[in-house]
Every structure is written in structure tokens, then in C-alpha cells.
Amino acid sequence: MNAIFSAALRPLFLNAESIRPAIFWLLLSALIAAPAMAGSEHDHESENHESEEHDAEEHDSEQHDAEEHEHGAEHDDEHDHEPQSLHLDEKARQDNGIETAIAGPAQVEQHHSLYARLITPPGAQINVSARFPGLIQSLKVQPGERVQKGQVLAIIESNDSLRPYPLTAPINGVVSQLQAGAGELTPNNALLTITDPERIWAELTLFGDARQQVQTGQAVHIEHGDHQHTQPIQQLVSDGVNPWSQALAPLTHLASATAEKNTCALRAGETTRAWIDVQTIQAAVAVDNRALQEMDGRWQVFIQQGDTFSARPVQLGVRGDKTTEIKSGLHAGDIYVVRNSYLLKAEQEKSAAGHEH
């Protein structure tokens, strides 16, 4: 049995001896390659780690730059909204003609500007004729003379009865025209004309939007010399094509007052400037229009506090010809610049330009 077993194992031992050198070299190669592979894996992991750290550093840097940019933008925005202040002592204000006013309640009026022609209304000018044709025996008045209603103007002898009769004034007024004299026959037309100068109307021609906005009862301001007269519109007249092409305002009382003083008398035939009140409101806070200055598309008013002047943004309401309603930005009692406020705006623009550079 032992002999048989030994014989069977002999080939295995012989084969083991033959393959032993191959196994040795295979193990040796594996031992040499293992550190290299481990080093390669370590280098790859190191490169990945370094890349991740680099990306994190770039992200932190970008985030830091974004924060700095946002902070800078906020700082610039805050600076833009800071009020621009200027220092002007009393002498500087006088030298530059700076004048101030106090904001508060005021009437704001919107007007239509146009021209008015002064006319004599119907019934204010009468042509006086002889009732019966005849000879003018005497003439009691002269052109330009003021007469009263019922006053004798002339004595006329009738051609039919040959009896004299008086010719009297039908209204109060002034003899504006005289067509014949004593010793002449009465003309077929008027002997004389009497005009009431105390009755003057302003005839205003309306154009465009004024036709829709003007109404009876609205005030009309008539400029005449150094005076301004105000009366309501009494009539609106159509020319047959456009509605309300003309507005008529009686100036009776004003003409009467000026005629008595013999100064600034209104006369028919004259043309003068006029304004119609389209809208009138009572504003809680209003400023003179000269105070308004526009900067970067926003309206502002310069406020005085001692010797310091600062621009204050305001919200405008109804804008009139001379004053404007202030909705927000000013309070009643605030002192603001009226005259030469544009000089402060110029200094403000210079300061803003210097800041940009």
C-alpha cells in the first residue's frame, strides 16, 4: 500500500519542483507593484482633495467679492439719498440775492391766458334822433360832455307845427358823436350819439380746451396798465360752428370806479391781456413756483435751517400759475428759498459731479 501511495505522489512532487521558480517571480512582481499602486491611489486622492480645497477657496472669494459689491451698492444708494446741504451765511445770501418764504396755506389757481377786446354792450350806446324833422334852434351839449338821463340836448322847431320841442338824453353817458349844429336841419339819421363809459364788457375769444373748461361764473382777470380787474363771466356765445367761442364779462363797476377817479379808465376798442380761472383750490401747504427745482427727474425745494440749506424732495399736487400745492415733503411753517433757488441747484449739481469723480 505504501509503495503504491509513494508512486502516486512522485509526479506531484516533481511538478512542484518545476513550478516553484515561476511562483517566486510572480510573488516578487506583486510585492514590487503594490507600493506603486498604493502611491498612485494616494496621489489621486491628494489631487482630488487639493482640487476640492481650491474650489472652496474660489467660492469663498467669489462670495466675499459679491458681499463687498452689495455693500458698496448699498453705500452708494444711501449716499444718493442723503440730502445735499450747503452753508450760506447772511452776507453770502445777500450777495447771491437769496430770498425765502414760509410754506403754508394758500390759494392755488389755474388759468387760461388769452386776450380780451373791450366792447360797449348793447344798450350802453344810443343814437339820438329828432322825433320830428325840423330846424335845430339851439344845441345844448358838445362832444365829450357828460349828460344825465332826461337832460335837454337840443331845441328843435318842427317842420309840421313850427313849434319848438326839446330833445332829451335817454341814458346817462357822454356825447361821443355830434352830426349837426345849431341852425341846421336835423339829419335823417342820428343827430348825436351818447355812450355810457361805465358799462364796458370784455370779449374773450376761446380756443381749444378753453371751450370745454370755461363756464359762466368763472372769474376773469383783466390787465389794464398797472391795475388788474376781476369780474365773473356772464355770457357764453357760440359762433354757430364751435360751442362757446366767446365769453363776455361785464366790467361795469370797475369802469365806473376808475372813471370817477379819472385814472386807468377802460375804453371800448382797446385790447388787453386776460386770464380765466379754470380751477381754484385752497391748499394746506403751497409754495411759490419759483422755489421748485427738478433734479434727476424729481421735484425738490431748498429748505433753510439757520445758515444751512438742504434740498428736500416734494410731491406736487395742483400746479397753478403762481403757486403749487405740496402733497408731501414740506410742512406748514418750513422756511424755503423762493428767489434764486436755481443757484443752490447749480451748487448741488457741482457737488454731485465732484462725488462721481
C-alpha positions in Angstrom: 0.0 0.0 0.0 2.8 2.4 1.0 4.6 1.6 -2.2 1.5 2.4 -4.2 0.9 5.7 -2.4 4.5 6.9 -2.9 4.4 6.1 -6.6 1.2 8.1 -6.9 2.7 11.3 -5.2 6.0 11.3 -7.0 4.7 13.1 -10.1 3.2 15.8 -7.9 6.5 16.5 -6.1 8.3 16.5 -9.4 5.8 19.1 -10.8 6.0 21.3 -7.7 9.8 21.5 -8.1 9.3 22.6 -11.6 6.8 25.4 -11.0 8.4 26.8 -7.8 10.6 29.3 -9.7 7.6 30.7 -11.6 5.6 31.3 -8.3 8.6 33.1 -6.8 8.8 35.6 -9.6 5.1 36.1 -9.6 5.1 37.0 -5.9 8.1 39.2 -6.3 6.4 41.2 -9.1 3.3 41.6 -6.9 5.3 43.0 -4.0 7.1 45.5 -6.2 3.8 46.7 -7.9 1.8 47.0 -4.6 3.6 50.2 -3.3 3.4 51.8 -6.7 -0.3 51.2 -6.9 -0.7 52.5 -3.3 1.2 55.6 -4.2 -0.8 56.2 -7.3 -4.1 55.9 -5.3 -2.7 58.3 -2.7 -1.6 60.8 -5.3 -5.1 60.7 -6.9 -6.8 61.2 -3.6 -4.4 64.1 -2.8 -5.2 65.7 -6.2 -8.9 65.4 -5.5 -8.5 66.9 -2.1 -6.4 69.8 -3.4 -9.0 70.4 -6.1 -11.8 70.5 -3.6 -9.9 72.9 -1.4 -9.2 75.1 -4.4 -12.8 75.2 -5.5 -13.9 76.0 -1.9 -11.4 78.9 -1.8 -12.7 80.2 -5.2 -16.3 80.0 -3.9 -15.4 81.9 -0.7 -13.5 84.5 -2.7 -16.5 85.0 -5.1 -18.9 85.2 -2.2 -16.7 87.8 -0.5 -16.5 89.8 -3.7 -20.3 89.7 -4.1 -20.8 90.8 -0.5 -18.3 93.7 -1.0 -20.1 94.7 -4.2 -23.5 94.6 -2.5 -22.2 96.6 0.4 -20.7 99.1 -2.0 -24.0 99.4 -3.9 -25.9 99.9 -0.6 -23.4 102.6 0.4 -23.7 104.4 -2.9 -27.6 104.2 -2.7 -27.6 105.6 0.8 -25.3 108.4 -0.4 -27.5 109.2 -3.3 -30.5 109.7 -0.9 -28.5 111.8 1.6 -29.7 115.5 1.5 -27.3 117.8 -0.2 -26.6 120.6 2.3 -25.0 124.0 1.6 -23.7 126.6 4.1 -24.5 130.2 3.3 -24.1 132.9 5.9 -26.1 136.1 5.8 -23.6 138.0 3.7 -23.4 135.2 1.1 -27.2 135.1 0.9 -27.4 138.9 0.3 -24.6 138.7 -2.3 -26.5 136.0 -4.2 -29.9 137.5 -3.8 -31.3 134.5 -1.9 -34.8 135.2 -0.6 -37.0 132.9 1.4 -40.7 132.5 2.3 -42.7 130.4 4.7 -44.7 127.4 3.4 -48.3 127.3 4.4 -51.9 127.5 3.3 -52.5 129.3 0.0 -54.9 129.6 -2.9 -53.8 127.8 -6.0 -55.3 129.0 -9.3 -55.1 127.5 -12.8 -55.7 129.9 -15.6 -56.2 130.1 -19.3 -54.3 133.0 -20.7 -55.8 134.9 -23.6 -56.6 138.4 -25.0 -59.7 140.5 -24.3 -61.2 143.1 -26.5 -63.1 145.8 -24.6 -66.5 146.5 -26.2 -69.6 148.6 -25.4 -72.5 146.2 -24.7 -76.0 146.6 -26.2 -77.9 149.4 -24.5 -74.8 151.3 -23.5 -74.6 153.3 -26.7 -77.6 155.0 -28.2 -78.0 157.1 -31.3 -80.4 160.0 -30.6 -82.6 161.3 -33.4 -85.1 164.1 -33.6 -88.7 162.9 -33.1 -90.0 165.4 -35.8 -87.7 166.7 -38.5 -87.1 170.4 -38.3 -84.6 173.2 -37.6 -82.1 173.0 -34.8 -82.7 176.2 -33.0 -80.1 175.6 -30.3 -77.6 172.8 -29.2 -77.1 172.5 -25.5 -74.1 170.0 -25.5 -70.7 169.4 -27.1 -68.8 166.2 -27.9 -67.2 164.7 -24.8 -69.6 166.3 -22.5 -71.2 164.1 -19.8 -75.0 164.2 -19.6 -77.7 162.8 -17.4 -80.9 160.9 -18.4 -83.6 163.5 -19.2 -81.2 166.3 -19.7 -82.1 168.7 -22.7 -79.7 168.2 -25.5 -81.2 170.5 -28.2 -84.2 172.6 -29.1 -85.8 171.8 -32.5 -88.5 173.6 -34.4 -90.9 171.1 -36.0 -91.4 171.5 -39.7 -95.0 170.4 -39.4 -96.2 172.5 -36.4 -93.5 175.1 -36.5 -93.4 174.8 -32.7 -90.2 174.1 -30.8 -89.7 170.9 -28.7 -86.8 169.7 -26.6 -84.6 166.7 -27.4 -83.6 164.9 -24.2 -81.0 162.3 -23.3 -82.4 158.7 -23.0 -79.5 157.5 -20.8 -76.6 158.7 -18.7 -73.4 158.9 -20.6 -71.0 161.0 -22.7 -71.8 162.6 -26.0 -69.5 160.6 -28.3 -70.7 161.9 -31.7 -72.4 165.0 -33.0 -73.7 165.1 -36.6 -75.1 168.7 -36.9 -75.1 172.1 -35.2 -77.4 175.0 -34.4 -79.1 176.5 -37.5 -79.0 173.2 -39.4 -81.8 170.9 -40.3 -81.9 167.7 -38.4 -80.3 164.8 -40.3 -82.3 161.8 -41.5 -80.2 159.7 -39.2 -78.9 160.3 -35.7 -78.2 163.8 -34.5 -75.9 162.7 -31.8 -74.6 159.6 -30.0 -74.4 159.0 -26.3 -72.2 156.3 -24.8 -72.2 155.1 -21.3 -68.5 154.6 -20.5 -69.3 153.0 -17.2 -70.6 149.9 -19.0 -67.7 148.1 -20.6 -67.6 144.4 -21.4 -64.5 142.2 -22.0 -65.0 140.0 -25.1 -62.7 137.0 -24.9 -62.2 134.6 -27.8 -61.9 131.0 -26.7 -59.7 128.3 -28.4 -59.1 124.6 -27.9 -59.6 123.2 -24.5 -60.8 126.5 -23.1 -64.1 125.9 -24.9 -64.8 122.9 -22.7 -63.3 124.2 -19.4 -64.7 127.8 -19.3 -68.1 128.2 -17.6 -70.3 131.1 -16.6 -69.5 132.4 -13.2 -65.7 131.8 -13.5 -63.6 134.8 -12.7 -61.8 136.8 -15.4 -58.7 138.9 -14.6 -58.3 141.9 -16.9 -54.9 143.6 -17.0 -55.1 147.3 -17.7 -52.0 149.4 -17.1 -50.8 148.9 -13.6 -54.2 147.6 -12.5 -55.9 144.2 -12.6 -59.7 144.0 -12.6 -61.7 140.9 -11.8 -65.2 140.1 -12.9 -67.2 136.9 -13.5 -68.1 135.5 -16.9 -71.8 136.4 -17.6 -72.4 135.0 -21.0 -71.0 132.4 -23.4 -71.6 133.0 -27.1 -71.4 130.5 -29.9 -70.2 131.4 -33.4 -72.5 128.9 -35.0 -69.7 126.4 -35.6 -67.9 126.0 -32.2 -69.7 126.0 -28.9 -68.7 128.8 -26.6 -66.4 130.6 -29.0 -66.6 133.8 -27.0 -67.0 134.7 -23.3 -68.4 138.0 -22.2 -67.7 139.6 -18.8 -69.2 142.9 -17.7 -66.8 145.4 -16.2 -69.5 147.9 -15.3 -68.5 148.6 -11.7 -64.8 148.6 -12.4 -65.1 151.1 -15.2 -67.3 153.3 -13.0 -64.8 153.3 -10.2 -61.9 154.2 -12.5 -63.9 156.9 -14.4 -64.8 158.7 -11.2 -61.1 158.9 -10.3 -60.2 159.6 -13.9 -57.4 157.1 -13.8 -56.9 153.9 -15.7 -60.3 154.3 -17.4 -61.3 151.3 -19.5 -62.4 152.3 -23.1 -64.2 150.4 -25.8 -61.9 149.3 -28.6 -58.9 148.5 -26.5 -57.2 145.1 -26.4 -55.6 143.8 -23.3 -54.4 140.6 -21.6 -56.7 138.5 -19.6 -56.8 135.2 -17.5 -59.8 133.0 -16.8 -59.8 131.0 -13.6 -60.2 127.4 -14.7 -59.6 125.7 -11.3 -59.1 127.2 -7.8 -58.3 125.2 -4.7 -57.3 126.0 -1.1 -54.1 124.1 -0.4 -53.0 123.2 3.1 -49.3 123.7 2.1 -48.3 125.6 -1.1 -45.1 127.2 -2.3 -44.2 129.9 -4.9 -43.4 128.3 -8.3 -40.0 129.9 -8.3 -39.0 127.6 -5.5 -39.5 124.4 -7.5 -36.3 122.8 -8.9 -36.1 119.5 -10.8 -33.1 117.2 -10.1 -32.8 113.7 -11.6 -36.5 113.6 -12.5 -37.6 114.6 -9.0 -39.0 117.9 -7.8 -37.4 119.5 -4.8 -37.4 122.6 -2.7 -34.5 124.1 -0.8 -35.1 124.4 3.0 -33.3 126.8 5.3 -32.3 125.9 8.8 -30.1 128.7 10.1 -27.2 129.0 7.7 -27.7 125.5 6.3 -29.7 125.0 3.1 -30.7 121.5 2.0 -32.7 120.1 -0.9 -35.9 118.3 0.1 -37.8 116.1 -2.3 -41.5 117.0 -2.6 -44.7 115.6 -4.1 -46.6 118.1 -6.1 -50.4 118.5 -6.2 -52.3 121.0 -8.3 -50.0 123.4 -10.1 -51.2 126.9 -10.5 -49.8 129.9 -12.5 -48.0 131.3 -9.4 -48.3 128.8 -6.6 -48.2 125.0 -6.4 -49.8 122.6 -3.9 -47.4 120.4 -2.0 -48.8 117.0 -1.1 -45.8 115.7 0.9 -42.2 116.7 1.7 -42.9 120.1 3.4 -44.8 121.2 6.4 -46.6 124.5 7.2 -44.0 126.8 8.7 -41.0 125.4 6.9 -38.7 128.2 5.5 -37.9 127.7 1.9 -35.9 129.5 -0.8 -38.0 131.5 -3.3 -35.7 133.8 -5.2 -32.6 132.5 -7.0 -33.1 128.9 -5.8 -31.6 127.8 -9.1 -28.2 129.0 -7.7 -28.4 126.4 -5.0 -29.3 123.7 -7.5 -26.2 124.6 -9.5 -24.1 124.1 -6.4 -25.8 120.8 -5.8 -25.0 119.6 -9.3 -21.4 120.6 -8.9 -21.2 118.7 -5.7 -22.8 115.6 -7.2 -20.4 115.8 -10.2 -17.4 116.0 -7.9 -18.6 113.0 -5.9 -18.8 110.9 -9.1 -15.2 111.6 -10.0 
